[in-house]
Amino acid sequence: MSDFLICGGTPLEGSIQIHGAKNAALPILAASVLHQGVSVLENMPDLKDIETMLRILKELGTEVKTEENHKGRAVFVDTSGMTKPRVPSHLVKEVRSSIFLIGPILATLGQVDIEFPGGCEIGKRPIDLHLKGLRALGAEITEEDGLIHAAAKELIGTEILLDYPSVGATENIMMAAVKAKGTTVIRNAAREPEIVDLERYLHRMGAKISGAGTDTVTIQGTAFLRKHVKHTIMADRIVAGTMLAAGAITGGEVMVKGAEEETLLPVLKCLTQAGCQIKTENEGLFLSAKNRILRKIPHLVTLPYPGFPTDMQPQICTFLSLCQGRSTVEETIFENRFEYSKELNKMGANIKIRENTAVIEGVEALRGARVKAKDLRGGAALVLAGLAAEGMTTVEEIKHIERGYERLERMLKNLGANIERVGRITERSGNE
Ligand code: UD1
């Protein structure tokens, strides 16, 4: 068990580089089975979920090698020896994103067996839209005792209208359709930037896809994919947003290198409306909250991209708890994403949850306390609270936080924070 010990009250100052995006890297690793060749993936974040996905790929018969270079961490994945259609069940529960493998393995081997990933801390998280999309492509899918079996001699392109713009379902269907016969059109597709990164990687492989980033993605199936692909994983926009929020909540000045304005617009809007100053520079985004009076913002609602990201909701609510006045934040994507607010209230915040809305009364100060991370972003929010609080904060169960932030304490220390990681490393499990 490891904890973060934080002595709050220091305004963060300085610059940091954002690491590769977990949510882009996971589907890209799954997609690597499609070409049965070698993928060199640069800027791969060093996170538990990624490590688990690599272990799954190895157990499926692929070769995996990692290497540090000037661009960070590179992973070499050779999927030419991948012959097993059974995703190892002991690893599926560790990383929810193993569900991304269903589409690419089915498209490559004609069948796949995978355990149902189940719900997690932030919600029930069904996968009906993934399965509906694959069935529409011609897969026969059975579900028995928590095991999903999907098979198809051939996948056939078709038009698929998603009932909801699910990120994972869009990616899974895109990947399966790469090798289908004919053209697949996904309507009401999710538009997240990580889907665009997946499209970029698949393009390099020779896939014929257009429209990622819009609500209509078109995939023309092809049997010819390149055997060697090199791709650099995009920077993590949620980690970037978290670092901007850390600068804001401590009244500091931070330069977040690798942060892209375009992918963070609603977060930047919220921070500037509250009173922070944000500038776009060549290398990334600069935020200043120094000597500024920070005020409430009007009603905020989490929505699929380009709306306000649910993965930034806990961090922004924490920031708003130190802004003057009453803010309200409505969570429309996951049903159980306010758990952290109880911990935050122990630190002196005044947050009331009314159905799916947090009513946040700004307080003068937060005070250090012993709190527990219950999920990834909620845990990151508690760290932000600790950075701004008076006195010492202990954040327990940081295994959740470390699923999405590579060496968070090092990033924050680079900005002058007084934070230590204490205890020993234990197993972490991935569910976002
Ligand atoms: C991805 C991100 C996660 C982010 C989320 C929403 C990854 C690895 N994770 O998760 O960090 O919080 O997008 O931006 O990229 N749903 C269904 N049926 C389905 C699929 C989804 O009902 O078949 C529901 C979910 O329960 C949820 C909503 O749709 O309420 C959004 O889920 P989705 O967009 O699929 O999120 P994930 O891909 O799981």
Boltz pocket constraint, residues with backbone or C-beta under 6 A from the ligand:
constraints:
  - pocket:
      binder: B
      contacts: [[A, 22], [A, 23], [A, 24], [A, 26], [A, 97], [A, 123], [A, 124], [A, 125], [A, 126], [A, 127], [A, 128], [A, 129], [A, 130], [A, 131], [A, 164], [A, 165], [A, 166], [A, 167], [A, 168], [A, 169], [A, 190], [A, 194], [A, 304], [A, 310], [A, 311], [A, 332], [A, 333], [A, 334], [A, 335], [A, 432]]
      max_distance: 6.0
